[in-house]
C-alpha cells in the first residue's frame, strides 16, 4: 500500500467505446488504468461528446507506459486511417461481445 503523499503508479490507457443506439465508435484516453470508471462517466452523461450515445459498450482497452504515448495513439485512432482500422477490426463488435463480458470489459489488443 502506498504511503501518504506517494502516488500509486497506474498505466495510461486508450479505450474504444461503441454505441448501439447511434452505431458509432468513440475513442478516448485516460491517465489511469481504470476503464470501468471512464465508462461510468460516459454512461452517466458527464462527457458532452458521448452524452447522446448512451449506453456505451467498452470494446477495447490498450495500456501504455506514458500518457504521451497513449495520447499519440488516441490521436492516430481519430484520424481517417485510424477510424477505418477501428471499423475493420471492431465493425462486427457483437461477435466479440462475449469475450468482452467474460473478461469483465477488459480486452487488450497490442
ZASEDREN-739511 format. One record per residue (C-alpha): residue number from 1; residue in one letter; y, x, z. Coordinates in nm, 4 decimals, always signed. Layout:
% ZASEDREN-739511
SITE,i,aa,y,x,z
SITE,NUM,A,Y,X,Z
...
% end
This chain:
% ZASEDREN-739511
SITE,i,aa,y,x,z
SITE,1,X,+0.0000,+0.0000,+0.0000
SITE,2,X,+0.3497,+0.1258,-0.0796
SITE,3,X,+0.5801,+0.2355,+0.1985
SITE,4,X,+0.9185,+0.0721,+0.2393
SITE,5,X,+1.1514,+0.1908,-0.0359
SITE,6,X,+0.8622,+0.3118,-0.2539
SITE,7,X,+0.8151,+0.1487,-0.5880
SITE,8,X,+0.4718,+0.0373,-0.6975
SITE,9,X,+0.4025,+0.1680,-1.0447
SITE,10,X,+0.3426,-0.1026,-1.2985
SITE,11,X,+0.2812,-0.0812,-1.6680
SITE,12,X,+0.5309,-0.2388,-1.9083
SITE,13,X,+0.3785,-0.4946,-2.1429
SITE,14,X,+0.4311,-0.6674,-2.4739
SITE,15,X,+0.2859,-1.0158,-2.4925
SITE,16,X,+0.2382,-1.2770,-2.7614
SITE,17,X,+0.2533,-1.6473,-2.6845
SITE,18,X,+0.1550,-1.9367,-2.9079
SITE,19,X,+0.2915,-2.2913,-2.9047
SITE,20,X,+0.0507,-2.5519,-3.0392
SITE,21,X,+0.3247,-2.8170,-3.0383
SITE,22,X,+0.5509,-2.6078,-3.2658
SITE,23,X,+0.2792,-2.3979,-3.4345
SITE,24,X,+0.4840,-2.0851,-3.3578
SITE,25,X,+0.4345,-1.7444,-3.2021
SITE,26,X,+0.6697,-1.5778,-2.9566
SITE,27,X,+0.6701,-1.2060,-2.8809
SITE,28,X,+0.8244,-1.0707,-2.5619
SITE,29,X,+0.8164,-0.7717,-2.3309
SITE,30,X,+0.8342,-0.7130,-1.9592
SITE,31,X,+0.8831,-0.4153,-1.7322
SITE,32,X,+0.5997,-0.5377,-1.5114
SITE,33,X,+0.2324,-0.5845,-1.5887
SITE,34,X,+0.2139,-0.9478,-1.4849
SITE,35,X,+0.1862,-1.1630,-1.7990
SITE,36,X,+0.0945,-1.4683,-1.5904
SITE,37,X,+0.4382,-1.4647,-1.4264
SITE,38,X,+0.6096,-1.4337,-1.7652
SITE,39,X,+0.4037,-1.7265,-1.8942
SITE,40,X,+0.5111,-1.9370,-1.5940
SITE,41,X,+0.8778,-1.8626,-1.6711
SITE,42,X,+0.8337,-1.9593,-2.0366
SITE,43,X,+0.6426,-2.2770,-1.9480
SITE,44,X,+0.8928,-2.3578,-1.6736
SITE,45,X,+1.1780,-2.3751,-1.9250
SITE,46,X,+1.3626,-2.0738,-1.7821
SITE,47,X,+1.3687,-1.8926,-2.1189
SITE,48,X,+1.6063,-2.0604,-2.3650
SITE,49,X,+1.4299,-1.9402,-2.6795
SITE,50,X,+1.0915,-2.0827,-2.5745
SITE,51,X,+1.2014,-2.3990,-2.3964
SITE,52,X,+1.1226,-2.6287,-2.6888
SITE,53,X,+0.7705,-2.4949,-2.7499
SITE,54,X,+0.6135,-2.5741,-2.4159
SITE,55,X,+0.3338,-2.5401,-2.3206
SITE,56,X,+0.2609,-2.1845,-2.4384
SITE,57,X,-0.0720,-2.0052,-2.4612
SITE,58,X,-0.0947,-1.6355,-2.3786
SITE,59,X,-0.2919,-1.4899,-2.6690
SITE,60,X,-0.2328,-1.1146,-2.6451
SITE,61,X,-0.1117,-0.8501,-2.3993
SITE,62,X,-0.0565,-0.4810,-2.4714
SITE,63,X,+0.0105,-0.2267,-2.1953
SITE,64,X,+0.2389,+0.0772,-2.2304
SITE,65,X,+0.3272,+0.3867,-2.0316
SITE,66,X,+0.7024,+0.3286,-2.0602
SITE,67,X,+0.9308,+0.0333,-2.1168
SITE,68,X,+1.0890,+0.2190,-2.4097
SITE,69,X,+0.7506,+0.2235,-2.5881
SITE,70,X,+0.6987,-0.1445,-2.5081
SITE,71,X,+1.0418,-0.2396,-2.6470
SITE,72,X,+0.9785,-0.0432,-2.9666
SITE,73,X,+0.6513,-0.2309,-3.0144
SITE,74,X,+0.8172,-0.5660,-2.9389
SITE,75,X,+1.0933,-0.4999,-3.1913
SITE,76,X,+0.8365,-0.3960,-3.4529
SITE,77,X,+0.6357,-0.7142,-3.3954
SITE,78,X,+0.9550,-0.9147,-3.4513
SITE,79,X,+1.0060,-0.7649,-3.7996
SITE,80,X,+0.8705,-0.9320,-4.1118
SITE,81,X,+0.5761,-0.6913,-4.1259
SITE,82,X,+0.5025,-0.7412,-3.7550
SITE,83,X,+0.5160,-1.1205,-3.7810
SITE,84,X,+0.2841,-1.1104,-4.0798
SITE,85,X,+0.0396,-0.8973,-3.8802
SITE,86,X,+0.0505,-1.1416,-3.5904
SITE,87,X,-0.0246,-1.4332,-3.8220
SITE,88,X,-0.3106,-1.2411,-3.9858
SITE,89,X,-0.4589,-1.1354,-3.6528
SITE,90,X,-0.3962,-1.4495,-3.4475
SITE,91,X,-0.3452,-1.7210,-3.7091
SITE,92,X,-0.6845,-1.8555,-3.6106
SITE,93,X,-0.5977,-1.8208,-3.2420
SITE,94,X,-0.8159,-2.1178,-3.1489
SITE,95,X,-1.1262,-1.9127,-3.2228
SITE,96,X,-1.0004,-1.6510,-2.9733
SITE,97,X,-0.9078,-1.9033,-2.7066
SITE,98,X,-1.2479,-1.8951,-2.5373
SITE,99,X,-1.2178,-1.5185,-2.4913
SITE,100,X,-0.8655,-1.5537,-2.3548
SITE,101,X,-0.9652,-1.8121,-2.0960
SITE,102,X,-1.2786,-1.6216,-1.9967
SITE,103,X,-1.0708,-1.3127,-1.9212
SITE,104,X,-0.8001,-1.5013,-1.7354
SITE,105,X,-0.5492,-1.4873,-2.0184
SITE,106,X,-0.5572,-1.1075,-2.0473
SITE,107,X,-0.6531,-0.9704,-2.3835
SITE,108,X,-0.5946,-0.6049,-2.4543
SITE,109,X,-0.5615,-0.5078,-2.8172
SITE,110,X,-0.4892,-0.1377,-2.8721
% end
